[in-house]
Each structure stands twice: as C-alpha cells, then as structure tokens.
C-alpha cells in the first residue's frame, strides 16, 4: 500500500496545521537556511556582478614565421660603439724615460748609496758558478734552517699584485726589484732612501711579466711588460732605455749571450724574437712563429747558449737558435707529459742538464737530459691560485744545481724547497711575518737568501 496523501493547509488556515512532525521540522530547517543565505547577501552580489560591463579581450593575430611566408628576416642594427673619449686606453709611455721615482718629490735625485750598490763589482757568471763546488744536502739544509724573516724584511715595494721579482747580484747588501700589475717597478734594499727604502718607478702601463738584472752589467735591470715594451733601467745613465717593442703582448725573455747583449723574447701570439741590443732601434733581428697560441716561458741553456727551451701550451720544445726558421721550426727535442698549460720552464743554472717545469695540472716536473732524452721525476703540487694571485712557478737555486724553490697554497702560508727527486728539504714559514701566498719566488745568486712576492705588492725576505 502506498503512503497516504497529506492534506495541505486550506486558505485562511494556520500554516503547518495538519502536517506531521517530520514535515514541520523540514519546513523549519528550510526557513533557517533561507535566513542564513539572506544574511550573506549573495543574491545582491550576483546581481551587481551581472550589472558590470563585460571586459572585451583584444584579439591578437597569430604569429607566423617569416620563413613560412617566404619573407626576408628583418635586419637589426647594433647600438653604436662607445666613442674613444668614453673608453679608457692605456698608452705606452714614450722612451727613453728618465729615472724619476714616483714616490719622491719631483726633481729628486737618485740616492748615492743606491748608485753605489747597483754598480758593485759583478759576481761570478754562470760558467764560473758551474766550476764551483756544491754543498752536500746535509750542509745545504743546515744553511736553509739558519735563514729567518723579521719585521724589517717585509716591505710594500709596489702598489699592486707582484708579477715578477729578482735579486740584484750585489753581495754586500740585499737589493731587490719587483714588477706589478700596472707597470710599476719597485727597487728595495731596506736603506734609508725613498719611501722606507723603496724607489718606485713607472716605466710600463701593464703587468711587468719578467725582470732580470744583467750579469755582465749589474747597474742594468731589464723589464718586460704585457704592454709590448722591453726596457733597460740603466742606473749609470739614469734612464729607462727602449730595448724592444711591439704593439702589445710581450710575455717572457732570457739572455742569449754571456755579455747579455742578445736576447730571446717570447710573446702572447706564439712568436719568439731574437733581439740584439747593440743594433740601433727597437726592432728584432729575426722573428720566428713557433706555436699558434702563446709562448709562456723561454730559458737559455747556461753553457751551450744556442739551445732555447720554450714552454708551448702543454709541452716544452728545445730549439737550436741557429736553425730557427720564420715558420715551422723543428725542435731538437720535446718534453711531453703535462696535461694542461705549462706556466714556466727553466734549464738548471749550472750544467743545464735538467729542465724544471711547472704546470696547471698540479705537477712540478724535473727532467734530466741525456742526449736529449728525458727521464722524469714528478711531484704533485697545488697550482690552483685562481684569478687574483699570480701563478706559482718553481725556480732553481743558482748556487745548487739540484734544488728548487716554489710557493705554496697550503696553510699556514709557506715557501718550500725541494730536491730534484721530489724530496722536501725545507719549509720557510713564520706565523708573525708571513700570512699570505707568495706566488713569485727567487733565490739570491750568491748569498743565503730567498724572496717571495704576494698579491698586495709586498716582498718577504728570508736570510741568514
């Protein structure tokens, strides 16, 4: 049976009368819900939204490739290059230049003590050194341990990062030179002249990549710069003479004769030039293209000076300077084994039968030459200096044929001496006076002393 129909309220009859309790409860729920919805005013908001004008969306035509339309692409023009007045250019200073220290009053004369020290009687040359008697390793290490550093053996010699440094051969006093990032050359001896014993000159405009005192004429300091100039600071003349020059990009040089009159010069473009200082002008005698990239270092054999070692990218080639051609010169021999760029290569200073190489692959190699075949001894060494430090390069001790010096990235900061076999002989360190990386290092040619140059222009000296 179906559910009986329920009677709705008659007109005039009270609402809900005759409804069941369930229906009355349902009606009450509906009433409460309507009251709640009315309180939210939803219907008013919906009506207001309907009264707002509709936003008209702009119809953008679809993009079509110019290639599909068989049309030429639009040619865009680049903005104009900056005018020359807006670009700061470094211009090489004309030469010869007077030796006027930039850290002294204008018109100041060079100190007499400086002139006397630079002109000191020359020390034995490479041939004379090679005939001397070397110390055994026990005596040698004993001398190294006696070398110390003190407060007066640290000085700011140049204003910026040191790229090169060298000892003057004088033996009575320590005289040093350093070249920095912006072409300045500082001379320091600890004397009472200049600025705390420093004479600062400005012969170049870009990094001074190589410095060397003439062994035949101690009063002459040759300096090479990335700005393309090679100059000779002649203390007796009081001037920086022009020796050789190109537009830019000189990298390295070495003396090609015992009288230091002839040079071999390498540049950033893979060329080496033979330069004779006795020839008038600043040009080369001959120019030879060796490597399409860069010549990073050249080194002349100390006894047979016709042989030149050249660091070319990842290998070292040994050439006979008498047989060099304009292009495609054939090396006498080649040293291979490094996997990255070689930063330096040097013949050993006495006999020249060893070649020392430093490389960005974190290896220092000492190669023994026997009829121009190489037998390698290798030592791993952290060479990752980054962009703010000069590259580390191992250098020979000119007084000891089989020992070398190199800076270090290790802490506490230090400089290390190794035997050619890779054995560590001594560590130079001092917590009070040495707290930075000494990238550029050198041994004194006759005295028991070493120097190290850092990125702030300071030289540190250890001596007995």
ABEGO torsion letter per residue (X at the ends): XBBBBBBBBBBGBBBGBGBBAAAAAAAAAAAAAAAAAAAAGAAAAAAAAAABBBBBBBBBBBBBBAAAAGBBBBBBBBBBBBBAAABBBBBBBBOBBBBBBAABBBGBBBBAAAAAAAABBBBBBAAAAAABBBBBAAAAAAAAAABBBBAAABBBABABBBABBBBBABAABBBBBBBBAAGBBBBBAGBABEBGGBBBBBABABBBABBBBBAABAABBBBBBAAGBBBBBBAAAGBBBBABBBABGBABBBBABAAGABBBBBBAAGBBBBBBAABBEABBABBBBABABBBABBBBBAABAABBBBBBEABBBBBBAAABBABGBBBABBBBGBABBBABBBBBAAAGABBBBBBAAGBBBBBBBBGGBBBBBBBBBBABAEAABBBBBBBBBAABAABBBBBBABOBBBBBBBBAAGBBABBBBBAAABABBBABBBBBAABBBBBBBBAAGBBBBBBX
